Amino acid sequence: MIDIDAFRSISYGLYLVSSRAEEESAGCTVNTFAQVTSDPLQVSVAVNKENHTASIIERSGAYTAVSLAQSASMELIGKFGFFCSRDVDKFEPFSVRTDGFGCPYVAEQAVARFSVKVTDSVDLGTHTLFIGVVVEAEVLSDEEPMTYAYYHAVKGGKTPPKASSFIADRVGDAAAGRVDANDGSGSAASQGDGAGSFSAVDASTAKREGVRYGWRCTVCGHVEEADELPDDFTCPICGVGKEMFERIEL
């Protein structure tokens, strides 16, 4: 027997991992960065093979990991977590610096950064585990680092489909009726009161009774405070359309 809830007891941090090869930069949000030895100072990170960042790290042989602060915005987390570096310049409009390897990293809303030279990699099927030696480390602020639990509980964040821990969330959400476990795309589709089901009658009733409603993105957890969403509305965090929002009472 495997109790999926047991996986929720595993503690993680939240990091931005980025790299650059030739003239191409890429980065993504991960919760898998970890120190594995102290002498030498070795770390590891697992990155989904479908993430463009994985291919850039393979080509460059180096990457930078930034430990996010609790104050990090959902816009920053979402841009690196729910968009592809092939399509979007994730580093714009944030404050960016470059390490000794030429890898760009976000220098704001962060606690520390680590520059890593890759020494080995392990094929994990869906992910590649990059093992490396830390050659640069720097404290960026005195803020508290963000844990994955804080991201979920306080920030209201969701797990991106390509994350290492997504399967646990996905099975658990499916059991609760929040997502379709058979959706091969990994997208979180609302099984309840979707964006198309909140009628004008419902809205007027809510206003009369003084009830406030909003809309929650079932993919990233962003909440939009509004009685209705326009048909062309897209989530400012992960970019999905109106159909991926569920009505909630505020």
Salt bridges, closest charged atoms under 4 A:
ASP5 OD1 - ARG8 NE 3.45
GLU22 OE1 - ARG59 NH2 2.68
GLU23 OE1 - ARG20 NH2 3.24
GLU24 OE2 - HIS52 NE2 2.53
GLU24 OE1 - ARG59 NH1 3.34
ASP123 OD1 - LYS49 NZ 2.61
GLU136 OE1 - ARG113 NH1 2.58
GLU138 OE1 - ARG113 NE 3.03
ASP169 OD1 - ARG8 NH1 3.16
ASP173 OD1 - ARG178 NH2 2.60
ASP193 OD2 - ARG247 NH2 2.62
GLU224 OE1 - HIS222 NE2 2.86
GLU225 OE1 - ARG212 NH2 2.89
ASP227 OD2 - LYS207 NZ 3.72
ASP231 OD1 - LYS242 NZ 3.05
GLU246 OE2 - ARG216 NH2 2.94
